[in-house]
Amino acid sequence: PGYFIAAPNVFRVGVEESVSVDVYDTGGATVTLTLTLQDYPARTHNFSQVVVDCSEFQPVTVQLRIAPADVVRDTALGFDADTKYVYLSASSTSPGLTFHEDIPVLLRHASGHLFLHTDKPVYTPDQHVRIRAFPLNEDLVPQGESVRIDVVNPQAVTVDRLDVAVGDTGFISKTFVFPAFPVFGNWSVVGYHGPQLKYNSTAKFEVKEYILPTFSVTVGAPRFILPQDERISGNVSARHEQNTPALFCQ
């Protein structure tokens, strides 16, 4: 008798991962398998466990999930580090097949994506910044999770903060109003998501002082106009402060 187990080489926190199980040459007997995810290397906590009955040559797929709250449950064990492992344990005590095997699998804490954008790249102090964020899971489907959005000025000072749980629409909308005397320069909108809000995405925009556009006008005419002249030719041109033509006529 034998068995075959196919599992991802990386388990992502908060994501249901598929594990496929198959047994063979068991003499037609049904085999009960237990699949468990345990912390590595202490084995003090079971993150997820599934018991499944298998018949030979009839693969079965089960779902295992590591909840974010379990991962950060005990920081003394180092679960909150970025590169840790978990044990994938498989065992059976059925008469047709008896075995026990443990395999360390890489644990990835960052899962999903957070997309941020503003309605414009450049603002003046009297304008409002409209911010939109939408968190997606690994399948690019909206996921309900807590998100923190910070607005940071060019001096790296957080001037506004919003903690919100994503609703049914999957979108987060926020309008930011500048203080009376904002700092000019490059600002940032930083969105935090994931376990303990430790992963972030950033969108940038610029704040500039409003300057009234200036341009020059030049009138070209003959040096002398005589009384008998029935037609007088001339031209009028205008140029922006960037020295680009704005208007020309004759």
C-alpha positions as CSV (number, residue, x, y, z in Angstrom):
1,P,0.0,0.0,0.0
2,G,1.0,3.6,-0.5
3,Y,-0.2,7.2,-0.6
4,F,0.4,10.4,-2.5
5,I,-0.1,13.9,-1.1
6,A,0.2,17.1,-3.2
7,A,0.4,20.4,-1.3
8,P,1.6,24.0,-2.1
9,N,5.2,24.7,-1.3
10,V,4.1,27.9,0.4
11,F,1.2,28.3,2.8
12,R,-0.2,31.9,3.0
13,V,-1.7,33.2,6.1
14,G,-5.5,33.8,5.9
15,V,-5.8,31.9,2.6
16,E,-7.4,28.5,2.1
17,E,-4.9,26.2,0.5
18,S,-5.8,23.0,-1.4
19,V,-4.2,19.7,-0.5
20,S,-4.8,16.6,-2.7
21,V,-4.7,13.1,-1.2
22,D,-4.7,9.7,-2.9
23,V,-4.1,6.2,-1.7
24,Y,-3.4,3.0,-3.7
25,D,-3.0,-0.8,-3.3
26,T,-5.0,-0.8,-0.1
27,G,-7.0,-3.9,-1.1
28,G,-10.2,-1.9,-1.5
29,A,-10.2,-0.8,2.1
30,T,-11.2,2.8,3.0
31,V,-8.3,4.7,4.6
32,T,-8.9,7.5,7.1
33,L,-6.2,10.2,6.9
34,T,-5.6,13.1,9.2
35,L,-3.9,16.2,7.8
36,T,-2.7,18.8,10.3
37,L,-0.9,22.1,10.1
38,Q,1.3,22.7,13.2
39,D,3.8,25.4,14.3
40,Y,7.4,24.8,13.5
41,P,9.5,23.5,15.2
42,A,7.7,23.4,18.7
43,R,4.5,21.6,17.6
44,T,2.6,23.3,20.4
45,H,-0.4,24.5,18.3
46,N,-2.6,23.1,15.6
47,F,-3.4,25.8,13.0
48,S,-5.8,23.6,11.0
49,Q,-6.8,19.9,10.9
50,V,-8.9,17.9,8.5
51,V,-9.9,14.2,8.7
52,V,-10.8,12.6,5.4
53,D,-11.8,9.1,4.2
54,C,-10.0,8.0,1.0
55,S,-10.5,5.1,-1.4
56,E,-7.8,3.8,-3.6
57,F,-7.2,5.7,-6.9
58,Q,-9.9,8.2,-6.0
59,P,-8.1,11.5,-5.1
60,V,-9.7,13.8,-2.5
61,T,-9.0,17.5,-2.2
62,V,-9.3,19.2,1.2
63,Q,-8.8,22.8,2.3
64,L,-6.4,23.9,5.1
65,R,-6.2,27.5,6.4
66,I,-4.0,29.3,8.9
67,A,-6.0,32.1,10.6
68,P,-4.1,35.4,11.0
69,A,-5.1,35.5,14.7
70,D,-3.4,32.1,15.3
71,V,-0.2,33.2,13.7
72,V,0.3,36.2,16.0
73,R,-1.1,34.4,19.0
74,D,2.2,34.0,20.7
75,T,5.0,36.3,19.5
76,A,7.4,34.6,21.8
77,L,7.4,31.7,19.3
78,G,8.4,34.1,16.5
79,F,5.3,33.5,14.4
80,D,5.3,37.2,13.4
81,A,8.5,36.9,11.5
82,D,8.4,37.1,7.7
83,T,10.1,33.8,6.9
84,K,8.9,30.9,9.1
85,Y,7.8,27.4,8.5
86,V,4.8,25.2,9.5
87,Y,4.6,21.5,9.7
88,L,2.2,19.7,7.3
89,S,1.5,16.4,9.2
90,A,-0.2,13.5,7.5
91,S,-1.1,10.3,9.4
92,S,-3.3,7.2,9.2
93,T,-3.9,4.3,11.6
94,S,-6.3,2.4,9.3
95,P,-5.6,-1.3,8.9
96,G,-5.2,-0.9,5.1
97,L,-2.5,1.8,5.5
98,T,-0.6,3.0,8.6
99,F,1.9,5.8,8.4
100,H,2.9,9.2,9.9
101,E,4.9,11.9,8.1
102,D,5.8,15.5,8.8
103,I,7.1,18.0,6.2
104,P,8.1,21.6,6.9
105,V,6.4,24.0,4.5
106,L,7.3,27.7,4.1
107,L,4.9,30.1,5.7
108,R,4.2,33.4,3.9
109,H,2.5,36.1,6.0
110,A,1.8,38.6,3.2
111,S,-1.3,37.6,1.3
112,G,-3.5,39.6,-1.1
113,H,-3.0,43.1,-2.5
114,L,-4.1,46.6,-1.6
115,F,-4.5,49.1,-4.4
116,L,-4.5,52.8,-3.7
117,H,-5.0,55.8,-6.0
118,T,-6.0,59.5,-5.8
119,D,-8.1,61.4,-8.3
120,K,-5.2,63.6,-9.4
121,P,-1.4,63.7,-9.3
122,V,-1.1,67.4,-8.4
123,Y,-3.2,69.6,-6.0
124,T,-3.3,73.1,-4.8
125,P,-4.0,73.8,-1.1
126,D,-7.7,74.8,-1.7
127,Q,-8.5,71.4,-3.4
128,H,-9.6,68.2,-1.8
129,V,-7.8,64.9,-2.3
130,R,-10.2,62.0,-3.1
131,I,-8.7,58.7,-2.1
132,R,-9.9,55.2,-3.1
133,A,-8.6,51.9,-1.9
134,F,-9.6,48.3,-2.6
135,P,-8.1,45.2,-1.0
136,L,-8.0,42.0,-3.1
137,N,-7.1,38.4,-2.2
138,E,-4.7,36.3,-4.2
139,D,-7.5,35.5,-6.7
140,L,-8.1,39.3,-7.2
141,V,-11.4,39.0,-5.5
142,P,-12.5,41.7,-2.9
143,Q,-11.8,40.6,0.6
144,G,-13.2,42.0,3.8
145,E,-10.4,43.0,6.1
146,S,-9.4,45.9,8.3
147,V,-7.3,48.6,6.5
148,R,-5.5,51.6,7.8
149,I,-5.0,54.6,5.6
150,D,-2.5,57.4,6.5
151,V,-1.9,60.7,4.8
152,V,1.8,61.7,5.2
153,N,3.3,65.1,4.4
154,P,6.7,65.7,2.9
155,Q,8.2,65.9,6.4
156,A,7.1,62.3,7.1
157,V,4.5,63.5,9.5
158,T,1.1,61.6,9.5
159,V,-1.5,64.3,9.3
160,D,-4.6,62.1,9.0
161,R,-5.5,58.5,9.7
162,L,-8.5,56.3,8.9
163,D,-9.1,52.8,10.3
164,V,-11.9,51.0,8.5
165,A,-13.3,47.6,7.8
166,V,-14.0,46.9,4.1
167,G,-17.7,46.6,3.3
168,D,-19.6,44.5,0.8
169,T,-18.6,46.7,-2.1
170,G,-14.9,46.1,-1.5
171,F,-14.1,49.8,-1.9
172,I,-12.9,52.3,0.6
173,S,-13.4,56.0,-0.3
174,K,-12.0,58.9,1.7
175,T,-11.8,62.7,1.1
176,F,-8.8,64.5,2.6
177,V,-8.9,68.3,3.3
178,F,-5.5,70.1,3.6
179,P,-4.8,72.1,6.7
180,A,-4.7,75.9,6.6
181,F,-1.0,76.0,5.7
182,P,0.0,72.7,4.1
183,V,3.6,71.9,3.4
184,F,4.4,72.0,-0.3
185,G,6.0,69.1,-2.0
186,N,5.4,65.3,-2.4
187,W,2.8,63.8,-0.1
188,S,2.0,60.1,0.3
189,V,-1.1,58.0,1.0
190,V,-0.1,54.8,2.8
191,G,-2.4,51.9,3.2
192,Y,-1.7,49.2,5.7
193,H,-3.2,45.7,5.6
194,G,-2.6,42.1,6.5
195,P,-1.8,40.6,9.9
196,Q,-1.2,43.3,12.4
197,L,-1.4,45.8,9.5
198,K,2.3,45.2,8.8
199,Y,2.2,45.3,5.0
200,N,1.6,48.5,3.1
201,S,1.0,50.1,-0.3
202,T,1.7,53.7,-1.2
203,A,0.3,56.3,-3.6
204,K,2.0,59.7,-4.1
205,F,0.8,63.1,-5.1
206,E,2.2,66.6,-5.1
207,V,1.0,69.8,-3.5
208,K,1.9,73.1,-5.2
209,E,1.1,76.7,-4.6
210,Y,-1.4,78.2,-7.1
211,I,0.3,80.7,-9.4
212,L,-1.8,82.7,-11.7
213,P,-0.7,81.9,-15.3
214,T,1.2,84.8,-16.9
215,F,1.8,85.6,-20.5
216,S,3.2,88.4,-22.7
217,V,1.5,90.1,-25.6
218,T,3.4,91.6,-28.5
219,V,1.9,93.9,-31.1
220,G,3.7,94.2,-34.4
221,A,2.8,97.2,-36.7
222,P,4.4,99.3,-39.5
223,R,6.8,102.0,-38.2
224,F,4.9,104.6,-40.3
225,I,1.3,105.0,-41.3
226,L,0.5,107.4,-44.0
227,P,-2.8,109.2,-44.6
228,Q,-3.2,107.6,-48.0
229,D,-2.8,104.0,-46.6
230,E,-6.2,102.3,-47.0
231,R,-4.9,99.0,-45.5
232,I,-2.7,98.6,-42.4
233,S,-1.0,95.2,-41.8
234,G,0.2,94.0,-38.4
235,N,0.2,91.0,-36.0
236,V,-0.6,90.3,-32.4
237,S,1.1,87.4,-30.6
238,A,0.9,86.1,-27.0
239,R,3.3,83.7,-25.2
240,H,3.0,81.7,-22.0
241,E,5.6,82.1,-19.2
242,Q,7.1,78.8,-20.4
243,N,7.8,80.6,-23.7
244,T,5.3,78.5,-25.7
245,P,3.0,80.2,-28.2
246,A,-0.5,80.9,-26.9
247,L,-2.0,83.0,-29.7
248,F,-1.0,84.5,-33.0
249,C,-3.1,86.5,-35.4
250,Q,-2.6,89.0,-38.3
